[in-house]
Amino acid sequence: MHVRNRPLAATLAACFALSLGVGAFAPAAADEPGITPTEILLGGLHPYSGPASAYGAIGKGILAYFAYVNDKGGVNGRKITYKDLDDAYSPPQAVQLTKQLVEQDKVFAMFDTLGTPSNLAIRQYLNDNGVPQLYVATGASTWGSDGAKYPWTIGWQPDYQSEAIVYARYLLKEAPNAKIGVLMQNDDYGEDYLTGLKTGLGSKSGNIVKVATYEVTDASVASQVASLKAAGADTFFVFATPKFSIQALVAAAQQSWHPRTFFNSVSASATILGAATKAGGEDATKGLITTQYLKDPSEPSWADDAGMKQYREILAKYAPGADPNNGFFAYGVSIAFTMVDTLKRAGKNPTRKAVMDIANHLHETDNFLVLPGIVVETTPKDRFPIDQQRLARYDGTHFVPFGEIYAGRGRGR
């Protein structure tokens, strides 16, 4: 979820880099920041307040998994400390807090900071100073495609363009003449999804009859939804964060508009859909389509799965009171697994450079919450760790997967 005010973010990052006078190379292993004989210190940012606060569950899931790993001895003899701060989904706060984590707390790496706006605002600063920006919690395509320019930054989840391409391919099969209305956040997060949708539709991109945008400071998106209905759209794409996704579904139901609906995966949690159903009735959510790459903890078919049982045990012990059916907790646990795996492979004397080398050579087949058949994999020339995903339809209470596993970028695994 990018910000459009790139010059400001870039200027702030440049000023910070100049004030530090630090080069782009990691220090010698003996002086590695955030590494002591007993500890690995990681930093992160999540919106525990503000318009995207639903994502705070991700940070809590990460903390639970790290506590689980620490109780088992940690990583190569060290315990993980994760200093996770609240940036309220605000790029200026993200810049300030990242500077604090790097300069004052001396973190080894930044891990899983959430949101395209925040990550974009801090990317230049972290790359100028050789600080890993690992497995960012955003699917913007830039994290994979701009690795040559920003070698210290890498994503994790499927990118937004690939996700939208999967939707488009399905829609072209099922309803090639659909009239499409798009609701999107008015920044590069929304633009990434729209670009993918147009790419996937190809010559049929003219089927998009209207695009309505919203700002994260808007109180409601009801008027935008009304404009899509008025444009004659019979197919609704929701490219929005949880708060506005719920509003969009409820507004459509209240306006007696029942289009074919595609719902971006970053908001497709059973908790979010449950809230929308409660506010707008079953008609607000039943039948909508999203993509999945992780096991859905709310899906009954996973009840006896060993990985899901492990996940629920971890939450019960290390995040008491957390709703295990909330997919954002599952996301946090699964991405923390990859971070721990990366640190383990970095050995007894981890360096920032070594960690980035490993992040560029992933081949993870044992992440217990990733869907069977999906590999977390990178090479220096392919920095999109998760490319595969499958479609799922919401039946009013949970998601029902259907169809094959798609590779959005065409990686034939």
C-alpha positions in Angstrom: 0.0 0.0 0.0 2.2 2.7 -1.3 2.1 6.4 -0.7 2.0 8.8 -3.6 4.2 11.4 -1.8 7.3 9.6 -2.8 9.6 12.7 -2.9 8.9 13.5 0.8 9.6 9.9 1.9 12.7 9.8 -0.2 13.9 13.2 1.1 13.4 12.1 4.7 15.3 8.9 4.1 18.1 10.7 2.4 18.4 13.1 5.3 18.6 10.4 7.8 21.2 8.5 5.8 23.4 11.6 5.5 23.1 12.3 9.2 24.3 8.8 10.1 27.0 8.7 7.6 26.7 4.9 7.4 27.5 3.0 4.2 25.5 0.3 2.5 27.7 -2.5 3.7 27.0 -4.5 6.9 29.6 -4.3 9.6 32.0 -7.2 10.5 30.4 -10.1 12.2 32.0 -9.3 15.6 30.3 -5.9 15.6 27.0 -6.9 14.1 24.2 -4.8 15.6 21.4 -6.6 17.4 23.5 -9.8 18.0 24.8 -10.8 21.4 25.8 -14.2 22.7 22.2 -14.7 23.9 20.0 -12.5 21.8 18.9 -11.6 18.3 17.1 -8.3 18.3 14.6 -7.7 15.5 12.4 -4.6 14.9 9.0 -4.3 13.3 6.0 -2.0 12.8 2.4 -2.9 12.8 -0.8 -0.7 13.0 -2.1 -1.5 16.5 -4.2 1.7 16.2 -5.6 3.7 13.3 -7.5 2.7 10.1 -5.7 -0.6 9.6 -5.6 -1.8 13.2 -7.2 -5.1 12.3 -3.7 -6.1 11.1 -2.3 -5.8 14.6 -3.2 -9.5 15.0 -0.3 -10.2 12.6 2.2 -8.8 15.0 0.7 -10.7 17.9 0.9 -13.9 15.9 4.6 -13.3 15.2 5.3 -12.6 18.9 3.5 -15.9 19.8 5.6 -17.9 17.4 8.9 -16.3 18.6 7.9 -17.1 22.2 7.3 -20.7 21.2 10.7 -20.9 19.5 12.4 -19.3 22.4 10.9 -21.8 24.8 12.5 -24.5 22.7 16.0 -23.0 23.0 15.8 -20.2 20.4 17.8 -20.1 17.3 21.4 -21.5 17.4 21.6 -20.7 21.1 20.1 -17.2 20.9 16.6 -16.1 21.9 14.7 -13.7 19.6 13.6 -10.4 20.9 11.1 -8.7 18.7 10.5 -5.0 19.3 7.3 -4.4 17.5 6.0 -0.8 17.5 2.7 0.8 16.6 3.0 3.1 13.5 -0.8 3.5 13.2 -0.4 2.9 9.4 1.3 6.3 9.1 4.4 6.7 6.9 5.8 9.7 9.0 5.5 7.6 12.2 7.1 4.7 10.4 10.1 6.8 9.5 10.5 8.1 13.0 10.1 4.7 14.7 12.4 2.9 12.2 15.1 5.5 12.9 14.6 4.8 16.6 14.9 1.1 16.2 18.0 1.3 14.0 19.9 4.1 15.7 18.9 3.7 19.3 17.9 0.1 19.8 20.4 -1.2 17.3 18.2 -3.9 15.8 19.8 -6.6 13.6 17.0 -6.3 11.0 13.5 -5.0 10.4 11.0 -7.8 10.0 7.4 -7.8 8.7 6.7 -4.1 8.9 3.1 -3.8 7.6 1.8 -1.8 4.7 3.1 -0.4 1.5 3.1 3.2 2.6 5.2 2.5 5.7 7.6 0.2 3.9 8.1 2.6 1.0 8.8 5.4 3.4 11.6 3.6 5.2 13.0 1.5 2.3 15.6 4.0 1.1 16.9 4.7 4.6 17.3 1.0 5.4 19.0 0.2 2.1 21.4 3.2 2.5 22.4 1.8 5.8 22.6 -1.9 5.0 19.8 -2.9 7.3 17.7 -5.9 6.2 14.0 -5.1 5.5 12.8 -8.6 5.6 9.5 -10.2 4.5 7.5 -7.0 4.5 3.8 -7.5 5.1 2.6 -6.1 1.8 2.2 -7.6 -1.6 3.3 -4.6 -3.7 5.1 -5.9 -6.7 8.0 -3.5 -6.2 9.5 -5.6 -3.3 10.2 -8.4 -5.8 10.8 -6.5 -9.0 13.1 -3.8 -7.7 15.7 -6.0 -5.9 18.6 -4.7 -7.9 17.9 -1.2 -6.7 16.9 -2.2 -3.1 18.9 -5.3 -2.3 18.2 -5.1 1.4 14.4 -5.3 0.9 12.3 -8.4 0.2 8.6 -9.3 0.5 6.9 -12.7 1.2 3.3 -13.0 0.3 1.9 -13.2 -3.3 2.1 -9.8 -4.9 -1.0 -7.8 -5.6 -0.6 -7.8 -9.4 -0.3 -11.6 -9.5 -3.4 -12.0 -7.3 -5.5 -9.7 -9.6 -4.3 -11.6 -12.6 -5.6 -14.8 -11.1 -9.0 -13.2 -10.6 -9.0 -11.9 -14.2 -8.2 -15.3 -15.7 -11.1 -16.8 -13.8 -13.5 -14.1 -14.7 -12.6 -14.3 -18.4 -13.6 -18.0 -18.3 -16.8 -17.6 -16.3 -18.1 -14.2 -17.5 -16.1 -12.8 -20.4 -18.5 -9.9 -20.9 -18.8 -8.9 -17.3 -19.2 -5.2 -16.5 -16.6 -4.5 -13.9 -16.6 -1.9 -11.1 -13.5 -1.4 -8.9 -13.2 0.1 -5.5 -9.6 0.8 -4.6 -7.5 2.6 -2.1 -6.1 5.8 -3.7 -2.4 5.0 -3.6 0.0 2.5 -5.1 -1.5 -0.4 -3.1 -4.7 0.1 -5.1 -2.9 0.9 -8.3 -0.9 -2.4 -8.1 -4.1 -4.4 -7.9 -5.7 -2.4 -10.8 -2.6 -2.9 -12.9 -2.8 -6.6 -12.4 -6.5 -6.7 -13.2 -5.9 -4.8 -16.5 -3.0 -7.0 -17.3 -5.0 -10.2 -16.7 -8.0 -8.9 -18.7 -5.8 -7.9 -21.6 -8.0 -6.9 -24.5 -11.0 -7.2 -22.2 -9.8 -4.4 -19.9 -12.5 -2.2 -21.4 -14.9 -4.3 -19.4 -14.0 -2.1 -16.5 -16.9 0.4 -16.5 -15.8 2.5 -13.5 -13.0 2.8 -10.9 -13.9 4.5 -7.6 -11.2 5.4 -5.2 -11.1 6.3 -1.4 -8.6 7.8 0.9 -7.6 6.2 4.2 -8.9 9.2 6.0 -12.4 8.9 4.5 -15.2 8.1 6.9 -17.2 5.9 4.5 -17.1 4.4 1.0 -20.8 4.1 0.6 -20.9 6.9 -2.0 -18.2 5.2 -4.0 -20.1 1.9 -4.0 -23.3 3.7 -5.1 -21.4 5.1 -8.1 -20.3 1.7 -9.2 -23.8 0.4 -9.0 -25.0 3.4 -11.0 -22.4 2.7 -13.7 -24.1 -0.6 -14.4 -21.4 -2.9 -13.0 -22.4 -6.5 -12.4 -19.0 -7.5 -11.1 -17.4 -5.8 -8.0 -13.7 -5.8 -7.2 -12.8 -4.7 -3.7 -9.1 -3.7 -3.4 -9.2 -2.3 0.2 -8.0 -2.7 3.7 -10.2 -4.4 6.3 -12.2 -1.4 7.6 -13.1 -0.2 4.1 -13.7 -3.7 2.8 -16.3 -4.3 5.5 -17.9 -0.9 4.6 -18.0 -1.8 0.9 -19.7 -5.1 1.4 -22.3 -3.7 3.8 -22.9 -0.7 1.6 -23.6 -2.9 -1.4 -26.1 -5.0 0.5 -27.8 -1.9 1.9 -28.1 -0.6 -1.6 -29.6 -3.9 -2.8 -26.7 -4.4 -5.1 -25.7 -8.0 -5.4 -22.9 -8.2 -8.0 -20.4 -11.0 -8.5 -17.7 -10.0 -5.9 -13.9 -10.5 -5.8 -12.3 -9.6 -2.5 -8.6 -9.0 -2.1 -6.8 -11.6 0.0 -5.3 -9.0 2.4 -8.7 -8.5 3.9 -10.1 -12.0 3.5 -10.1 -13.1 7.1 -13.1 -15.0 8.5 -13.1 -12.4 11.3 -13.5 -9.6 8.7 -16.2 -11.5 6.7 -18.0 -12.3 9.9 -18.1 -8.6 10.9 -19.5 -7.8 7.4 -22.1 -10.5 7.6 -23.2 -9.3 11.0 -23.6 -5.8 9.8 -25.0 -6.4 6.4 -26.6 -9.8 6.5 -25.6 -13.0 4.6 -26.2 -11.3 1.3 -23.3 -9.0 2.0 -20.7 -11.7 1.9 -22.0 -15.0 0.6 -20.5 -16.1 -2.7 -17.6 -13.6 -2.8 -14.3 -15.0 -4.2 -10.7 -14.5 -2.9 -7.4 -16.2 -3.2 -5.6 -18.3 -0.6 -2.0 -19.4 -0.1 -2.2 -20.3 3.6 -4.4 -22.8 5.4 -7.5 -21.1 6.6 -8.0 -21.7 10.3 -11.7 -21.1 10.0 -12.1 -23.9 7.4 -13.4 -27.1 8.9 -11.4 -29.3 6.6 -8.2 -28.3 8.4 -9.5 -29.3 11.8 -7.4 -32.5 12.0 -4.4 -31.1 10.2 -1.2 -31.5 12.2 0.0 -28.0 11.2 -3.3 -26.4 12.2 -3.2 -28.2 15.5 0.3 -26.9 16.2 -0.9 -23.4 15.3 -3.8 -23.6 17.7 -1.6 -24.9 20.5 0.9 -22.1 20.0 -1.8 -19.4 20.1 -3.5 -21.0 23.2 -0.2 -20.9 25.1 1.5 -17.8 23.9 -1.4 -15.5 22.8 -4.2 -16.4 25.2 -7.5 -14.9 24.3 -6.5 -14.6 20.6 -9.2 -15.9 18.1 -7.5 -18.7 16.3 -10.0 -18.4 13.4 -8.6 -15.0 12.6 -6.4 -15.6 9.6 -4.2 -12.6 10.5 -2.8 -14.6 13.4 -2.1 -17.5 11.1 -0.3 -15.1 8.7 1.9 -13.8 11.6 2.8 -17.4 12.7 3.6 -18.5 9.2 5.8 -15.6 8.2 7.6 -15.8 11.6 8.3 -19.5 10.6 10.2 -18.2 7.5 12.1 -15.6 9.6 13.2 -18.3 12.1 14.1 -20.6 9.2 16.3 -17.8 7.7 18.0 -17.1 11.0 18.7 -20.8 11.6 20.4 -21.1 8.2 22.5 -18.0 8.9 24.4 -20.1 11.4 26.0 -19.4 14.8 27.5 -16.1 13.7 24.7 -14.4 11.7 25.5 -11.3 9.7 23.1 -9.0 7.9 24.7 -9.9 4.6 24.3 -13.6 5.2 20.7 -13.2 6.1 20.0 -11.4 2.9 21.8 -14.1 0.9 19.6 -16.7 2.5 16.4 -14.6 1.8 17.5 -14.7 -1.9 17.9 -18.5 -1.9 14.8 -19.8 -0.2 13.3 -23.2 -0.8 10.9 -23.8 2.1 8.6 -26.8 1.8 7.8 -27.4 5.4 6.0 -24.2 6.6 3.2 -25.8 8.5 0.5 -23.2 7.6 1.3 -22.8 3.9 -1.0 -24.7 1.6 0.2 -28.1 0.4 1.9 -27.9 -2.9 3.0 -24.2 -2.5 6.7 -23.6 -2.0 8.3 -20.5 -0.4 11.0 -20.0 -2.9 13.4 -17.3 -4.2 16.5 -16.9 -6.4 18.5 -13.8 -6.9 16.5 -13.3 -10.2 13.1 -14.2 -8.7 12.5 -12.4 -5.4 8.8 -13.3 -5.1 8.8 -15.9 -2.2 5.2 -17.0 -2.7 3.8 -16.9 -6.2 1.2 -19.7 -6.1 -2.3 -19.3 -4.8 -5.8 -20.8 -5.3 -9.3 -19.5 -5.4 -11.9 -19.8 -2.6 -15.5 -18.9 -2.3 -17.2 -17.7 1.0 -20.3 -19.7 1.8 -21.6 -17.4 4.5 -19.5 -18.9 7.4 -16.1 -19.9 5.9 -14.2 -20.2 2.7 -14.5 -23.2 0.4 -11.5 -23.6 -1.9 -12.0 -24.6 -5.5 -10.0 -25.1 -8.7 -6.3 -25.6 -9.2 -3.3 -23.8 -7.7 -2.4 -20.9 -9.9 1.1 -19.4 -10.4 0.3 -15.7 -10.9 3.7 -15.0 -12.5 3.7 -18.2 -14.4 6.4 -20.0 -12.3 6.0 -23.6 -13.3 6.9 -25.5 -10.1 
